[in-house]
Amino acid sequence: MKGSVYELKRKCGKPGCKCTKGQLHARMVLSASEGGRTTLDVIPSGFLVEVKIKVQRYQELRRCRARLGELHTKMLQIIDEMEAMRREEMIPGKRRATAERSEQNKRNKGVPQKRGRRRK
């Protein structure tokens, strides 16, 4: 559940009420932003624990989603780096050896290979 749970204390405005002497009325409320506007919803006392748990779960979800986004970005960065390393020439002689093998394979194409058991 999106929002924050907190205790709201206020005066009611009745002249003979205890809140005029400093003892304010307290209510637990859920504060949530919807469409750019903040709303306050009073939480009935029987639902306070349930609402708090749902708010905590939502906040944990938001933190996990943010962390997942960071990890995804880091993974893409590493993959890009690996791709760049794969494309650049690592060891100058190594490419030539691969190219030479490729040329040798082209020359041997069509020549039957000996297959069978090796003798010791």
C-alpha positions as CSV (number, residue, x, y, z in Angstrom):
1,M,0.0,0.0,0.0
2,K,1.5,3.3,-1.1
3,G,2.0,6.0,1.6
4,S,3.1,6.6,5.1
5,V,1.4,5.9,8.4
6,Y,1.6,8.4,11.2
7,E,-0.3,9.9,14.2
8,L,-2.1,13.1,13.4
9,K,-3.0,15.4,16.4
10,R,-5.3,18.3,16.1
11,K,-7.9,20.5,17.8
12,C,-11.6,20.0,17.0
13,G,-12.7,23.6,17.6
14,K,-15.4,23.0,20.2
15,P,-15.1,25.5,23.0
16,G,-15.6,23.1,26.0
17,C,-13.4,20.2,24.6
18,K,-10.3,18.9,26.3
19,C,-8.3,19.8,23.2
20,T,-8.6,23.6,24.0
21,K,-6.6,22.9,27.1
22,G,-3.7,21.2,25.2
23,Q,-4.8,17.6,25.1
24,L,-5.2,17.1,21.3
25,H,-7.3,14.5,19.5
26,A,-5.0,11.8,18.0
27,R,-5.8,9.7,14.9
28,M,-3.7,7.3,12.9
29,V,-3.7,8.3,9.2
30,L,-2.4,7.1,5.9
31,S,-0.8,9.9,3.9
32,A,-0.5,9.1,0.1
33,S,0.1,11.1,-3.0
34,E,-2.3,10.4,-5.9
35,G,-2.2,12.4,-9.1
36,G,0.0,15.1,-7.5
37,R,-2.3,15.6,-4.5
38,T,-1.7,14.3,-1.0
39,T,-4.7,12.6,0.6
40,L,-5.1,11.7,4.3
41,D,-7.2,8.6,5.1
42,V,-8.1,7.8,8.7
43,I,-7.2,4.3,9.7
44,P,-9.7,2.5,11.9
45,S,-8.0,1.1,15.0
46,G,-8.7,-2.6,14.0
47,F,-6.8,-2.2,10.7
48,L,-3.8,-0.3,11.9
49,V,-1.4,-3.3,12.1
50,E,-2.6,-4.6,8.7
51,V,-2.1,-1.2,7.0
52,K,1.4,-0.7,8.6
53,I,2.5,-4.1,7.2
54,K,1.2,-3.3,3.7
55,V,2.9,0.1,3.7
56,Q,6.2,-1.5,4.9
57,R,5.9,-4.2,2.1
58,Y,5.3,-1.5,-0.5
59,Q,8.3,0.5,0.6
60,E,10.4,-2.6,0.5
61,L,9.2,-3.3,-3.0
62,R,10.1,0.2,-4.1
63,R,13.7,-0.2,-2.6
64,C,14.1,-3.7,-4.3
65,R,12.9,-2.3,-7.6
66,A,15.4,0.6,-7.4
67,R,18.2,-1.9,-6.6
68,L,17.1,-4.2,-9.4
69,G,17.3,-1.2,-11.8
70,E,20.8,-0.4,-10.6
71,L,21.9,-4.0,-11.1
72,H,20.4,-4.2,-14.5
73,T,22.2,-1.0,-15.6
74,K,25.5,-2.4,-14.2
75,M,25.0,-5.8,-16.0
76,L,24.4,-4.0,-19.3
77,Q,27.5,-1.9,-18.8
78,I,29.6,-5.1,-18.1
79,I,28.1,-6.8,-21.1
80,D,29.0,-3.8,-23.3
81,E,32.6,-3.8,-21.9
82,M,32.9,-7.6,-22.5
83,E,31.7,-7.1,-26.1
84,A,34.2,-4.4,-26.7
85,M,37.0,-6.5,-25.3
86,R,35.9,-9.4,-27.5
87,R,36.1,-7.3,-30.6
88,E,39.5,-5.7,-30.0
89,E,42.7,-7.5,-30.7
90,M,43.9,-9.1,-27.5
91,I,47.3,-10.5,-28.5
92,P,48.7,-9.5,-31.9
93,G,50.2,-12.9,-32.7
94,K,47.1,-14.8,-31.6
95,R,44.9,-13.4,-34.5
96,R,47.5,-14.4,-37.0
97,A,47.6,-17.9,-35.7
98,T,43.8,-18.1,-36.0
99,A,44.0,-16.7,-39.5
100,E,46.7,-19.2,-40.5
101,R,44.5,-22.1,-39.2
102,S,41.6,-20.7,-41.2
103,E,43.8,-20.6,-44.4
104,Q,45.0,-24.2,-43.6
105,N,41.4,-25.4,-43.2
106,K,40.5,-23.9,-46.6
107,R,43.5,-25.6,-48.3
108,N,42.6,-29.0,-46.7
109,K,39.0,-28.7,-47.7
110,G,38.1,-31.7,-49.8
111,V,41.1,-33.8,-48.6
112,P,39.8,-36.8,-46.7
113,Q,40.8,-37.0,-43.1
114,K,42.2,-40.3,-41.7
115,R,39.8,-41.7,-39.1
116,G,40.2,-44.8,-37.0
117,R,41.9,-46.1,-33.9
118,R,45.2,-44.8,-32.9
119,R,48.0,-47.3,-32.4
120,K,50.4,-47.0,-29.6
